[in-house]
Amino acid sequence: MILSPTFVAKLLYRGESEAGIGTVCGKLLRWDHDLAQPLTNIVDSTGIYFRPDLRHLDRGAEQMDIGQFELDEYVFGSTGAAALCRRAILDDIAVEGEFFDEQFFAYREDADLARRAQLRGWARACTRRKLLPGMCDASLLSAASNFLYEINWHSIKNRFLMRAKNIGWPLYARCFLPTSFRDAQVMGYCRLADRKLASALVAVWKLRADLSRKRQIIQSRRQVSDRQLCACFRRTPAAVPFSPAAKPIGESW
């Protein structure tokens, strides 16, 4: 990441504007050092959103930046590439002393954090008004193809880890059909494209005791109902509503 000189200051200003905001993210653009002009105007992320099939994506990814992301909004989550977090949220949503779930190892851990923060009622603000962007190195994306198996393995594993801990039954029932269709695609890929990936599902099964314990902790502390969360699972990356639960005011970030 390469941050503009005012990136952190502007995130901090936005975060301090409301006590209920737990994390803040900015507009991230792709950076490609192989080009004569490395900074591109291709959006990498303006926050995370979840679809009804429980898949999460980066808002605006691959779009040309033509000023369509210039307003401050509430988003479902902040991408882990460059997020500013209030200390209070770290303490509030940690499970057994872990902020990021270490069983994820890599991929989706920022989305898992966003799910836990949503259940506790924290807001995620994406601030872009007059904000110079952070820049994400696009060369890492091409390098990722060199270890595609590892990416897919952890991605599959973590998809089910995140669901097992965080989703309530009413929300799961509402998302059952699109989620089942997506699961069938994942299973089909494991069976037809690379059968070794099926071991990711075995890894989830072996962690079932840990998942059950973590789920009980997370669900017992939730302050937001599934009915409220349903409005956030959309096919398009629209801004999300925010109704903060009672939160302690944290001063440090």
N, C-alpha and C positions, 0 to 999 in steps of 0.2 A: 504494500500500500504506500502511496505517496499522497500526503495530505496537503491541502492548500494552507497558507499561513493562518487563515481565520477559521479553519474547519472546526477545531476543538472549541474555540471560544464561542462560536455561534451555536454549536450543539449544547454547550453548557448554559448559555443564555436561555435557550428554548426549554431545557430541562428544568431550570430553576423557576420557570414561569408558572408551574403547577406542581403541587406536592404529590399528586397522584401519578405523575409520569415516572416510570421506572427506568426506561431506556430510551435513547434517542439515536436516530441514524440520519445520515445525509444522502445526497445523491452521489452515487458512485459511477464513474465512467471508465471505460476500458482504456488500458494503457498498453501500447505495443512498441517495445523498444527497437523492433526491426524496421520500423517506419522512419522516414526522415522527420516527420512530425509525430512523435510518439503518442501524445494525447489525442485520442479519438473523441468523437461525439456520439459514440455508441454507449448506451446505458448498460451498466452491469447490474445494478440493483437500486431500488428506492424503497426497500423494505420487503418483508415476506408476506405472502398471502396463502391461504389454504383453500383448496377446492373441495367440492362435495365428495370426491373420491379419496379424501384425506391426503392427497398429494400437495406438497407445498412448493411454491415457485417464487422467484424473485420478481417483484413488480417492475415492469418496464424493460426486462432483460432483452437484449438484442435490438431494441428500438433505437432509432436515431433521436438524439436529444434536440428537439426543436422548441423547447420551452414548455412542454406539456406537463412537466413535473416541477412547478415553481411555487406551489402553495403548501403551507404547513398543513399536515393531515395526521390523523391517527391511523396507524397501520397495525396489522395483526402482530408483527414481530420485526425485530431489527436483525439484519444479516450480520453474521459473526465476523465479517471482514473488517468492519469498522463501526462498532457500537459503543456508545457511552452509557454506562450503567450507574445508577444511584447505589450507594453502598447498602441502603436499606433493602433494596430488592435482592441483593446477593444473600443477605441474611434471611430474608423472608421466604424465598422459594427454594433454598438449599434443602436437599434431602440427604440425610445422614452425612452432613458436612460437605457434600459435593454441590457446587454451583452447576457446572457442566457434568452430565452423567458420564463417568469414566468408562462405563461399559460400552458406550458408543464408539470410543476410540477416535473415529473420524466420520464426518458427514452427518448432517441433520441435527447435530447437537444444539445449534442455535434455534432451530425450529422446536425442538423439545423444550428448550428454555422458554420460548415464547408461549408454548401451550401451558406450561406451569404458571407463567406470569398472568396469562389470561384467566386461569382458574382462580387466582388470588385477587384479581381485579385491578392489576396494574395496567397503566396505559403505555403504549409505545408510540412515540411521536416521530414523524419523519419531517424534518425541517429542510426546506429547499429555497425559501424566498431569499434571493440575493446571496446565496451560499455558494462559494466556490467549491468545486467538487473534490472528493477524494478520487484517486485513480487506481484502478485494479489492474495488475499486470496480466495482460491477455496471454503472454507466453506460457503461463502456468496452465492455462486451459489446454493448449496444444500438448504440453508435456504430460498432462493427465492421461492421454491416450496410451502412454507407454505402460501404465499400470491399470488398465481398464478393469481387469478381473477384480483387483482389490477394491476399486471404487464401487463396482456393482455389488460385491459381497457385503461390504459394510452398509451400503445403501439399503439393500434388502433387509439385512438384519435390523438396522436401526428403524426402518419403517414400522416393523412390528413391535419393537421395544417401545417406541414412542406411543403407539396406539394402546398397548397393554397397560401402560401406566396412567395415561391421561384422559382417555375418552370415557364419557358416561354412557350408560345404556340408552337413554332417550336420544342423544345425539347420534350414537351408532345406528340406532334403528332408522333415523331420518336419512342417514347417509349409506344405508346398507346396500342398495342396488348399485350405485356408482362405485362404491368401495369394493364390492364383490367382483364387479367387472374388472376393476384395476388389479385386484388380487389375482384374478384368472390370467391376466396378461403377464403378471410377474411370474406366476407358476409355470405358464407356458414357455416363457423365456428360459427359465431354469431347466425345463425338460428338453426343449428343442435346440437352444443355442449353446448352453454351457451347463451340463448336468452337475458340474462341481459346485455350482452356485447353490444347489439344494442344501449344502452343508450350512449355509447361513440360517436356514430355517431350523436345522438341528441345533445350532448355537442358541437360538431363541428358546427352544424347548428346554435346553439345559439350564437356562437362567430363570426358569419359571418361578422358583422359590423366591429369588431376589425380586423379580417383577411383582409378585404378589405382595411382598412386604412394602415395596416402594409405592405401589398403587394404593395400598391402604393408607399410607402416610399422606399422599397427595390428595386423595379424594376426601379424607377426613378434614382437611384444612381448606377446601375450596369455598369460595365466597360468591361465585358466579354460577348461575344455573345453566343447564344445557339449553333451555329455551332462549336465554340471552345470547349464548354462543352460536346458535344456529344461524343468526344473521351474519356471522362473520365468515361462514364457509360458502364461498361464491365461486361461480365459474369465471368471473372476470375480476381483476385486481382493483376493485373499488376501495375507497377509504372505508374504515369500519367505525361504527358508533362506539362511544366510550361513556360508561357510567361507573365512575370510580367507587370502589368499596372504601370503607373507612381505613385509612392508611396512616401510619406514623410518619411524621415529616422528617425525612433524612436530609442532612445538610451536606454530606460529602458525596463526591462522585469518584 
